[in-house]
Amino acid sequence: MIKGFKDFIMRGNVIDLAVAVVIGAAFTAVVNAIVASIITPLIEVFWKPGDNGVPGIPVPAVWGGTVTFPIGDLVSALISFLAVAIVVYFVFVFPMNAWKEHQAAKADVPEDKEEKLPTEQELLIQIRDLLEKNSAAR
């Protein structure tokens, strides 16, 4: 039972996922700080912050006054997501895929492990040939 658990934990996927989650969470904090201190002030240059201090597009409300759509929050979230996704891909996913390809090539294991099945046309040709063979034998 312990050996099975050890095998499960030592598989590449579990360790990769654990590392990606921890590093992704730590890196997200860094990206959020950069966005809050650099990107949000740049957004405020173009959009005046509303009454609540959030930069965005002010739109007149039906009952009077204005409503501010928080474009700054949206842009900040998109930049944070893209930055984290790019780092996780290039730091974890890309090197791990290259390492797996290298290991497969080193072991001379073909990447396409499954047997190639005949196409529909090849099967129909085989059936036709068998039918012709059976009818000629009679």
N, C-alpha and C positions, 0 to 999 in steps of 0.2 A: 504494500500500500504506500509506504514512504517512497519506494523507488518510482512508482507511478507518478506521485506528486512531484518528485524531483525531475523526472523526465518532462512533465508538463511545464514546470517553471523554466527549465533550461532550453525549451524550444525558443527559437529566435523571435517568434511573433509576440510572445508574452513579454519578454524583456524589452523588445523594441517599443511596444505600446506603453509600458511603464515609464521608460525613459522619455518618450515623446510627451507624455502627459505632464511629467514633472518639469521638464525643460520648457514645454509650451506654457505652463502656468507661470513660471518665473519670467520667461521672455515677454509674456503678455503684460506683466506689470511694468517692465521697462518700456515697452512700446506705448502703453497707456500714458506713462509719464512724459514721454517725448511728444506724443500727440497733444496732451494737455498743455505743455509748456511752449510748444513751437507751432503746431498746426492750428490749434484753436485761436491763438492771437492773430495768426495770418488770416483766418476766416473772418475775425472781427474787423479786420481792415476793410473788407468788402461789404460785410453786412453788419449793420448797427445792432447791438444787443437790444432785445426787447425789454419790457418792464421787469421781467424776471431775471434779466442778466444773461440770457441765452441768445447767442447770435442766430439769426434766421431771417426768413422772409416775412415781413409784416403784411397781413391781409385784413382789410376792414371787416368787422364782424357784422352780422345782421342786426343785432341789438345795439350796435354802437361800439365804439372803441376799436381796438385791433387785436388780432390773434397772431402770434408769431410762430411760424413753423420752424422747429429747431433744426435747421439744415446743418449747423455746426456739429451737433451730436451725431447726425447721420454720416457726415463726411469723416468725422473722427473714428467712428465705429468701423467704417469701411477700410480706412487706412490701417487701423489696428489689426483687423482681420487679415488683410492682404499681407502685411508685414510678418505676422506670425505664421501664416500659411507658407509664405516663401521660405522663411528660415527653416521651418520644420521639414519642408520638402528637400531643400538643398543640404541640410545638415544631417537628416536622418534617412529619409526615403531614398533619395538618389544614391548615396553611398551604400546603403544596405542592398539595393537592387544590383548595383555594380558588384558588390562582394558576392552575392548569391550567384550571379552569372559567372563570375570568376571561379567559384567553387564548383559549379556544375561543369564548366569547361575543364577544370583540373581533374575532375573525376570521370571525364569522358561520358557523362550521362547526357543523352540527347534531351533537349528541352521538351520535345514533343514525345512524351512517354507513351501516349496512347497509340494503339495500332490504328493505322489509317483504314477506315472502312470504305468498301467500294461505293462508288456513286450509284445513283438510281439507274443511270443508263447502263453501267457495267452489270448490274444485277439483272436488268431486263435482257441483256445480251446473253448472259449465262442461262437464264430460264429458256430463252428461245433455242439455244444450242442443245440444252438437255431435252426439250420437247422434240426437236428434230431427230436427235439421237434415239429417243424412245420410239418414235413413230417409224424410223428406219429399221429398228430391230424387230418390229412385228412383222 
